[in-house]
Amino acid sequence: MRKRLLKLTSMVLAGTMLVSMATGCGSSNTTTETAATTETTDEVTASSTEETSTDGEAPVYGDNLVWDGNVPVNNGEDVSLLVYAPSGTIGDYYVEWANNYMQLRPNVKIDIQLQTEDVAQKVILETQNGTAPDMFSTHNGWNTAIVNTCGMPWTQDRFNIDGLLKDYVGLEQFKYNDNIYYIPYGIMTSGIFYDKDQWAEAGLTEEDIPKTWDQLIAVAQKLTKVDDNGKMTVAGFGFNGNISFLLETLNYEKGLPMFDKEGTPIIDDPIVAENIQFIQKLYDEYKVNDRNFDTAANTFATGESAMIYNWGWLTYSLKSTAPDKNIGYFQTPSFVEGEVCPAYGRNGGDSSLAVSATLKDEAKIEAAFDFLTYLLANDDAVYEFDELLSMYPRKISLRENQEKIDGNVVFKELKNYVDRTVWPGPVPGSYADNNYITDVVDPIFKENADIASTLTSAQKVCSDALAEEGNWFFSERDYQYASEFIK
């Protein structure tokens, strides 16, 4: 496994002020209000009560990474933690599980402060001036700042790294400077979501689930609706706002990775041009989508798109935008029926809490890593987070729980192809800020720019941007089927 040595430059902090959609997986952590936990709830979740023994002992969670509620923290003396999390459903998750934890650890007070501001930007600035919280939520989009500036490495003397690596798959690739600073809870990737009610209304059944792009186009045309003036009212296949990700997926399916073996971005390539033309045809020739429609996620929520290409965070979004929507999900089609593609797109994943590098109080450090252990050893806590964002579990005990996997509309399909998705590494902001979105997708799809000249220009811009960072982040060739890439 390649050891990634990170360099800290004056441009690092600026490069990390990005939105998560551009860098990791497109999940939206839009925040709306600020709040803090000030008291415990009256109830403990089922995971806690089920594993609490009848003789009054506290629960014990985990297989190799073990959290034991019978072992006191800070010798049972009072200790408090301040934690930043984004306002919204993810913040609510941390409030819930902090409350559950505090019922089992009454001497530990956890104050979850829900942020309306960008968590990354606020933590970076507060780390610089020495006022950072004790713990904070993370995303791979600001990996460099977490590793070089904001985060405390998880060391075996404070946290059971060996147990963690045994209980979760694929975490070796998240070591930086030989350390772990945070981990992704699961694996998020892209696929096709559809509205089951609109599907049935069009006379479609599960037998019509497309396996190829040609079949998907035919289904999408049946789902598309226009009014008497020929104006589209329902897109059969929405992907607005996700074109860059769709383009990457199509490239991967044809064996074209994001970067060559030296870490140079692959943009000015005939396959990229070919796939751009395919997406254009979805608008102009097959007429299954409208350029003027809102994003795929928003139009799916309102019923203006019957089927969309999207990352798993859609299920998180739908909890607030369309909680009663009857959804189905299937694997992104391939171009040739029966073909096993080199990959079906890239993956990412929303991540765990990190412990602040500024933390010096040993009592707080002990409590912080105990809370972290509680969250990562507890199957119910991990599954709830994974389910929230449709991230296929990395925790082995959850992967082996067929009831949970097959009972989830996304997981039961993801299990068939999640290992055929690529983690390219925490792509730095200098690339994510430019890549396909700014220099390819917007000019071509919004301004009707020439494909060939646009790709040539974008190749130089993105290559130059990455040259300044180096390829420290580069994990794409660690993908188990990387030998099937054509470049």
C-alpha positions in Angstrom: 0.0 0.0 0.0 1.5 3.3 -1.0 2.2 5.6 1.9 0.9 9.1 1.2 3.1 11.9 2.5 1.3 15.2 2.7 2.9 18.5 2.3 1.6 21.6 4.0 1.7 24.7 1.8 0.3 28.2 2.2 -2.4 27.3 -0.3 -3.7 24.2 1.5 -6.2 26.0 3.7 -7.6 27.9 0.8 -7.9 24.8 -1.3 -10.0 23.1 1.3 -12.9 25.6 1.4 -15.0 23.5 -0.9 -18.5 22.1 -1.0 -18.7 18.4 -0.5 -20.6 17.8 -3.7 -17.6 18.8 -5.8 -15.0 16.8 -4.0 -16.2 13.6 -2.5 -19.7 12.3 -3.2 -22.0 15.1 -3.7 -23.8 14.8 -0.5 -25.6 18.0 0.6 -25.2 19.0 4.2 -27.1 22.3 3.9 -27.6 23.8 7.3 -30.5 25.7 8.6 -30.2 26.4 12.3 -27.9 26.3 15.3 -28.7 24.2 18.4 -26.9 22.3 21.2 -27.7 19.3 23.3 -28.3 20.4 26.8 -29.9 17.3 28.3 -30.3 13.6 27.7 -33.4 12.1 26.2 -35.7 9.9 28.1 -35.2 6.9 26.0 -32.2 4.9 24.8 -32.3 3.4 21.3 -33.0 -0.3 20.8 -29.3 -1.1 20.3 -28.5 0.0 23.8 -31.4 -1.7 25.6 -31.1 -4.9 23.7 -27.4 -5.3 24.7 -27.8 -4.2 28.3 -27.6 -7.3 30.5 -30.3 -8.1 33.0 -27.9 -8.0 35.9 -27.5 -4.2 35.5 -24.3 -4.2 33.7 -23.8 -1.6 30.9 -23.8 -2.8 27.3 -20.7 -3.9 25.4 -20.5 -3.3 21.6 -18.3 -4.6 18.8 -16.2 -7.5 17.7 -12.6 -6.4 17.6 -13.1 -2.7 18.1 -15.0 -2.9 21.4 -16.8 -0.3 23.5 -17.3 -1.5 27.1 -19.8 0.6 29.1 -18.5 -1.0 32.3 -15.1 0.5 32.0 -15.2 4.1 33.3 -14.0 7.2 31.5 -11.8 9.7 33.3 -12.2 7.6 36.5 -15.9 8.5 36.5 -15.2 12.1 37.1 -17.0 14.8 35.1 -15.7 15.8 31.7 -17.3 17.7 28.8 -16.9 17.8 25.1 -17.8 20.4 22.5 -18.7 18.9 19.1 -19.5 20.7 15.8 -21.9 19.0 13.3 -23.9 20.4 10.4 -27.4 21.4 11.1 -30.0 19.1 9.6 -30.4 15.3 9.6 -26.8 14.5 10.1 -26.6 16.9 13.1 -29.8 15.3 14.5 -28.0 11.9 14.2 -25.2 13.1 16.4 -27.5 14.7 18.9 -29.4 11.4 19.1 -26.4 9.2 19.7 -24.7 11.7 22.0 -27.8 11.5 24.2 -27.7 7.7 24.1 -24.0 7.7 25.0 -24.6 10.2 27.9 -27.2 7.9 29.4 -24.5 5.2 29.6 -21.7 7.6 30.6 -23.4 10.1 32.9 -20.1 11.8 33.8 -19.5 12.8 30.2 -21.4 15.9 28.9 -21.4 16.3 25.1 -22.5 19.6 23.7 -23.4 19.1 20.0 -23.4 22.5 18.4 -25.2 22.4 15.0 -23.6 24.8 12.6 -25.3 26.9 10.0 -21.9 27.9 8.6 -19.7 25.5 6.7 -18.1 23.2 9.3 -14.8 22.9 7.4 -14.2 26.6 7.1 -15.1 27.3 10.7 -13.0 24.5 12.1 -10.0 25.5 10.0 -10.2 29.1 11.1 -10.8 28.2 14.8 -7.9 25.7 14.7 -5.6 28.5 13.6 -6.7 30.8 16.4 -6.8 28.1 19.1 -10.6 28.0 19.7 -11.5 24.8 17.8 -14.1 22.4 19.2 -13.0 19.2 20.8 -14.5 17.1 18.0 -16.0 17.9 14.6 -17.7 16.2 11.7 -15.6 15.5 8.6 -15.7 15.0 4.9 -13.0 13.9 2.5 -13.4 17.1 0.6 -11.2 18.9 3.2 -8.9 16.0 3.9 -5.7 18.0 3.6 -6.7 20.4 6.3 -7.9 17.6 8.6 -4.7 15.7 8.3 -2.2 18.5 8.3 -3.8 21.0 10.6 -7.1 20.2 12.3 -7.2 16.6 13.2 -5.5 14.5 15.9 -4.1 11.1 14.6 -5.8 8.0 16.1 -3.0 6.2 17.9 -3.2 2.6 19.3 -2.6 3.8 22.8 -5.8 6.0 22.7 -8.0 4.1 20.1 -8.0 0.5 19.1 -6.8 1.0 15.5 -6.0 -2.8 15.1 -9.6 -3.7 16.0 -11.0 -1.0 13.7 -9.0 -2.4 10.7 -10.3 -5.9 11.5 -14.0 -4.8 11.7 -14.1 -2.5 8.7 -13.1 -3.2 5.0 -10.8 -1.0 3.0 -9.5 1.4 5.6 -5.9 1.0 4.8 -6.3 3.4 1.9 -7.5 6.1 4.4 -4.1 6.2 6.1 -2.2 9.4 5.7 1.3 9.9 7.0 0.8 6.4 8.3 -2.1 7.5 10.5 -5.8 7.5 10.5 -7.6 10.8 11.4 -11.2 9.9 10.4 -12.9 7.2 8.4 -15.8 7.0 6.0 -18.7 5.2 7.6 -19.6 3.4 4.4 -19.3 3.6 0.6 -21.6 6.0 -1.3 -21.8 5.8 -5.1 -24.2 6.5 -7.9 -27.1 4.6 -9.4 -30.6 5.0 -10.9 -33.5 6.0 -8.7 -37.1 5.8 -10.0 -40.5 6.7 -8.7 -42.4 3.4 -8.4 -45.8 5.1 -8.8 -44.8 6.9 -12.0 -43.2 3.7 -13.2 -46.4 1.7 -12.7 -48.5 4.5 -14.3 -46.4 4.1 -17.4 -47.2 0.4 -17.5 -43.8 -0.6 -16.5 -42.9 -3.5 -14.1 -39.7 -4.8 -12.5 -39.2 -6.8 -15.6 -38.5 -3.6 -17.4 -35.5 -2.6 -15.2 -33.0 -1.7 -17.9 -29.6 -3.4 -18.1 -28.2 -1.3 -21.0 -28.3 2.4 -21.8 -30.4 1.7 -24.9 -33.0 0.0 -22.7 -32.9 2.9 -20.2 -33.6 5.4 -23.0 -36.6 3.3 -24.1 -38.0 3.2 -20.6 -37.2 6.9 -20.1 -39.2 7.8 -23.2 -42.2 6.0 -21.8 -41.9 7.9 -18.5 -41.5 11.3 -20.2 -44.5 13.6 -20.4 -45.2 16.7 -22.5 -48.1 19.1 -22.6 -50.3 20.0 -25.6 -47.6 22.5 -26.7 -44.9 19.9 -26.7 -43.3 21.4 -23.5 -41.8 18.7 -21.3 -43.6 18.4 -17.9 -42.0 15.2 -16.7 -38.5 14.2 -17.5 -38.2 10.4 -18.0 -34.5 10.5 -17.0 -33.2 13.5 -15.0 -29.5 14.1 -14.4 -29.3 17.9 -14.2 -26.8 19.0 -11.6 -25.1 15.6 -11.9 -23.6 15.8 -15.4 -20.0 15.7 -14.2 -20.6 12.6 -12.2 -22.5 10.9 -15.0 -19.7 11.7 -17.4 -17.2 10.2 -15.0 -19.4 7.1 -14.7 -19.6 6.6 -18.4 -15.9 7.0 -18.7 -15.2 4.4 -16.1 -17.6 2.0 -17.8 -15.5 2.2 -20.9 -12.4 1.7 -18.9 -11.2 5.3 -18.8 -10.1 6.4 -15.3 -10.0 9.9 -14.0 -6.2 10.0 -13.9 -3.4 8.2 -15.8 -0.8 6.1 -14.0 1.2 9.3 -13.2 -1.8 11.0 -11.7 -2.4 13.4 -14.6 -6.1 14.0 -15.2 -7.6 12.4 -18.4 -9.9 15.0 -20.0 -8.8 15.6 -23.6 -9.6 12.1 -24.8 -11.9 10.7 -27.5 -13.8 8.6 -25.0 -14.7 11.7 -23.0 -15.9 13.5 -26.1 -17.9 10.5 -27.1 -19.6 10.3 -23.7 -20.4 14.1 -23.8 -22.1 13.6 -27.1 -24.1 10.7 -25.6 -25.3 13.0 -22.8 -26.2 15.7 -25.4 -28.3 13.1 -27.2 -30.3 12.4 -24.1 -31.5 16.0 -24.3 -31.7 16.7 -28.0 -32.3 13.4 -29.8 -34.0 11.1 -27.3 -35.7 14.0 -25.5 -35.8 12.4 -22.0 -34.6 15.4 -20.1 -34.7 19.2 -20.4 -31.7 21.5 -19.9 -34.0 24.1 -18.2 -35.2 21.7 -15.5 -34.0 22.1 -11.9 -31.5 19.5 -10.5 -32.3 15.8 -10.7 -32.8 15.6 -6.9 -35.2 18.5 -6.8 -37.3 17.4 -9.8 -37.4 13.9 -8.5 -38.9 15.1 -5.2 -41.5 17.2 -7.0 -42.4 14.4 -9.6 -41.0 16.4 -12.5 -38.5 13.6 -13.1 -39.7 10.0 -12.9 -36.2 8.5 -13.0 -32.8 10.0 -12.2 -29.1 9.4 -12.0 -27.9 10.4 -8.5 -25.6 9.6 -5.7 -26.9 7.8 -2.6 -27.3 11.1 -0.6 -30.6 11.4 -2.4 -32.3 9.4 0.3 -31.1 11.9 2.9 -32.5 14.7 0.8 -35.9 13.0 0.3 -36.4 12.8 4.0 -37.2 16.5 4.0 -38.3 17.1 0.4 -40.5 14.0 -0.3 -40.6 11.7 2.7 -43.5 9.6 1.4 -42.1 9.0 -2.1 -42.2 5.4 -3.2 -38.8 4.8 -4.7 -36.9 2.0 -6.4 -33.2 1.8 -7.3 -31.1 -0.1 -9.8 -27.5 -0.3 -10.9 -26.3 2.1 -13.6 -26.7 0.3 -16.9 -23.8 -0.6 -19.2 -23.5 -0.1 -22.9 -23.4 -3.8 -23.7 -25.9 -6.3 -22.1 -24.1 -8.8 -20.0 -20.9 -6.9 -20.0 -19.0 -6.5 -16.7 -17.6 -3.0 -16.9 -14.2 -2.1 -15.5 -16.0 0.1 -13.0 -19.4 1.6 -12.6 -18.3 5.0 -11.4 -16.4 6.3 -8.4 -17.3 6.3 -4.8 -16.9 8.3 -1.7 -18.6 8.5 1.7 -19.5 10.9 4.5 -17.2 10.4 7.4 -16.8 10.0 11.1 -16.0 12.6 13.7 -12.4 13.7 14.1 -10.7 14.7 17.3 -9.2 18.2 17.3 -5.4 18.5 17.1 -5.6 21.4 19.5 -7.0 19.3 22.3 -4.5 19.0 25.2 -6.6 18.0 28.2 -6.0 14.2 28.7 -9.5 13.8 30.2 -11.1 15.3 27.2 -8.9 13.2 24.8 -9.9 10.0 26.6 -13.6 11.0 26.5 -13.4 12.0 22.8 -11.9 8.7 21.7 -14.4 6.8 24.0 -17.3 8.5 22.3 -15.7 7.8 18.9 -15.3 4.1 19.8 -19.0 4.0 21.0 -20.2 5.3 17.6 -18.0 3.0 15.5 -18.3 -0.2 17.5 -22.1 0.0 17.8 -23.8 -1.7 14.7 -27.0 0.2 15.1 -25.3 3.6 15.2 -23.2 2.8 12.2 -26.1 1.4 10.2 -28.3 4.4 11.0 -25.7 6.7 9.5 -25.1 4.4 6.5 -28.8 4.1 5.8 -29.3 7.9 6.1 -27.0 8.5 3.1 -27.4 5.1 1.3 -23.7 4.3 2.0 -23.0 0.6 1.7 -21.5 -0.5 5.0 -17.8 -0.9 5.5 -18.4 -2.6 8.9 -18.1 -6.3 8.2 -20.8 -7.3 10.8 -23.3 -5.1 8.9 -22.3 -6.5 5.5 -22.9 -10.0 6.8 -26.4 -9.0 8.1 -28.5 -10.0 5.2 -31.7 -8.8 6.8 -30.4 -5.3 6.9 -28.8 -5.4 3.5 -31.7 -6.9 1.7 -34.2 -4.8 3.6 -32.8 -1.6 2.2 -33.9 -0.5 -1.3 -30.4 0.7 -2.2 -28.2 -1.7 -0.4 -29.8 -4.8 -1.9 -28.7 -3.6 -5.3 -25.4 -2.0 -4.3 -24.1 -5.3 -2.9 -23.9 -6.5 -6.5 -21.6 -3.8 -7.8 -20.2 -1.7 -5.0 -16.9 -3.4 -5.3 -16.8 -2.3 -8.9 -16.7 1.4 -7.9 -13.5 3.3 -7.5 -12.2 5.4 -4.7 -9.8 7.8 -6.5 -8.6 9.4 -3.3 -9.5 12.7 -1.6 -9.2 14.8 -4.8 -7.8 18.2 -3.8 -9.8 21.4 -4.2 -7.6 22.7 -7.0 -8.9 19.9 -9.2 -12.4 19.7 -7.9 -12.9 23.4 -8.2 -12.0 23.2 -11.9 -12.6 19.7 -13.2 -15.5 18.8 -15.5 -18.0 21.2 -13.8 -16.3 24.6 -14.4 -14.2 23.9 -17.4 -16.2 21.2 -19.3 -19.8 20.8 -18.2 -20.8 24.5 -17.9 -19.2 25.6 -21.2 -20.5 22.7 -23.3 -23.9 22.2 -21.8 -24.8 25.8 -20.8 -22.9 27.8 -23.4 -22.8 25.3 -26.3 -19.0 25.5 -26.5 -17.1 23.3 -29.0 -16.3 20.0 -27.4 -12.8 19.5 -28.8 -11.4 22.9 -27.9 -13.1 22.9 -24.5 -11.5 19.6 -23.6 -8.1 20.8 -24.8 -8.4 23.9 -22.7 -9.7 22.0 -19.6 -6.9 19.5 -19.9 -4.3 22.2 -19.4 -6.1 24.1 -16.6 -6.7 20.9 -14.6 -3.3 19.5 -15.1 -1.6 22.7 -14.1 -3.8 22.9 -11.0 -2.9 19.4 -9.9 0.8 19.8 -10.6 0.9 22.4 -7.8 -0.5 19.9 -5.3 1.3 16.7 -6.4 -0.4 13.3 -6.5 -0.2 12.6 -2.8 -4.0 11.9 -2.8 -3.8 9.4 -5.6 -5.6 6.1 -4.8 -7.2 5.2 -8.1 -4.7 2.5 -9.0 -5.3 0.7 -5.7 -8.7 -0.2 -7.1 -8.8 -4.0 -7.3 -9.8 -4.0 -11.0 -7.5 -1.2 -12.0 -5.7 -3.6 -14.4 -8.9 -3.4 -16.6 -8.4 0.3 -17.2 -7.4 1.1 -20.8 -5.0 3.9 -19.6 
